[in-house]
Amino acid sequence: MTTIAPETARPSSMPELLTQAQVADILAVSPRALEDWRVTGDGPPYLKLSHKVLRYDAAALTRWLRTRRAA
């Protein structure tokens, strides 16, 4: 079992941030699909941390998925 040192552990109040590759894997879609969804505004909410760095809040992704349920 891997142990995380306290100084590198994520504070409980800090959101879990996922990479585009992780979200694509979770949703079983290509990273390109996520890029297309960002352009059209149809995808999950994301955070733009810098010009080249995007992250997805895991809790926001879960909420977005709940809104996508079909009847």
HURA-V229748 format. One record per helix or strand of 2 or more residues. SS is the DSSP state (H for helix, E for strand). FROM is the first residue (numbers start at 1). TO is the last residue. Records with the same first field share a line. If there is no record, write none. Layout:
# HURA-V229748
SS = FROM-TO + FROM-TO
This chain:
# HURA-V229748
E = 17-18 + 47-48 + 54-57
H = 20-27 + 31-40 + 58-67
